[in-house]
Amino acid sequence: MGWLDWLLMVVAVLLIALVMIQESKDDVKNTFSGEKSELFKNQKQRGPELFFARATMVMSVVFAVMAILALIR
């Protein structure tokens, strides 16, 4: 394993941690009950929610680019 593979593994772990830290936007009991879900309603993110959402987006792009680079290397 080269340095790029190790770096990709670290980015993957950080991405998993960021996703796990975020709060769910929908109640789990509504997922399986068939009740009206408000998952896609317009919700503003503020403070830490906004930071974690943006950090997750950035880390996912970094992960995708690094995975492609590791593949063509």
N, C-alpha and C positions, 0 to 999 in steps of 0.2 A: 504494500500500500504506500502510495506516494503522499506528499504533503497536501495535494489537492483533495485526495480522498479523505484524509483526516479532517481537513477544513470543511468539507462537505458534510461529514458526520456531525461536527460541532454545530454547523448551521441547522441541520435537521433536528438535533436535540433542542436547540433554541427555539425553532419554529414550533415544535410540539409543545414546549413549555409555554410559549405565548398563547397558543390556542387553548391550552388547559386553564390558563389564568383568567381568560375572558369569561364574563358572566353570560349565561344563556339569555337570549332575547325572547324566548317562548317558554311557557310552562310545560314540563314534561308530560303531565297528565293530560293536557290538551292534544298532545301529539297522537296518542292512540285512541282517544275517545271520539274523535270526529267533530269536536266542537269547533266553532269558528276560531280560526287562528289569526292573530294579529301580528304574525311574524313579519309581514311585508309592509306594515303601516309605516308612515313617515315618522321616524324617531331620530331625534338629534343626539349625537354623541358629544359628551363634554368631559373635560378633565382627563382622568386616567383611562376612561373608555376610549376616548379619541386617540390617546397616545398608543394604547395597545392595539387598536385597529390599524393605525398607520404603521406601527412597527411590524405587525403581522404581514401587512401587504408588502412592505419593503423586504422582509426576510423571505417571503415566498418568491419574490422576483430574484433575489440573490441566490436562493436555492435552485431555481430553475436554470439560471445562467450557469451556475457552477456545475450542475448536473450535465448540461450540454457540453461544457468545456471538458469535464472528466470523461465524457463519452468519446469525444473526438481526439482526445490526447493520446 
